[in-house]
Amino acid sequence: MSNPKPVTFETTLRVRDACLCLHLQRAARRVARRFDAAFRPLGLTNGQFSLLMAVNRPDAPTMGRVAALLAMDRTTLTAALKPLERRGLLAVDVDAADRRSRRLALTPAGRALLAAAVPIWEAQHRAIERCLATAADRLREDLHALS
């Protein structure tokens, strides 16, 4: 392997200013912290809210479907489910049609907590949309295109 040229500080600045990954990560962390703070009185994190919302379906979804929706691997999803299951907010049951698969369902306590969290989400969401210099719908479309 040849000796690579050292990366200049100018390159560092160019990457800092132009890197979409960096800017998306920074924005995601800030938005996540905002929602974490808003959900704190309910004992929820933004990730737990998203997980409960993903499970809130007419028919209990499989772990695979929830993992795909949240762009998580199954191992990460399993770890994220445990505290919610311990709190009695959701149940993980064997799928009757495929015993290898697991289905997730909100408990009555989980439904009640989610109902309390939605107005908080709505208020935070409205506030964030007001801060955007671009149209929120366009941003969602662009982010969806990346995923």
Buried (B, 14 or more C-beta within 10 A) or exposed (E): EEEEEEEEEEEEEEEEEEEEEEEEEEEEEEBBEBBBEBBEEBEBBBBBBBBBBBBBEEEBBBBEBBBBBBEBEEEEBBEBBEEBBEBEBBBBEEEEEEEEBBBBBBBEEBBEBBEEBEEBBEEBBEEBEEEEEEEBEEBEEEEEEEE
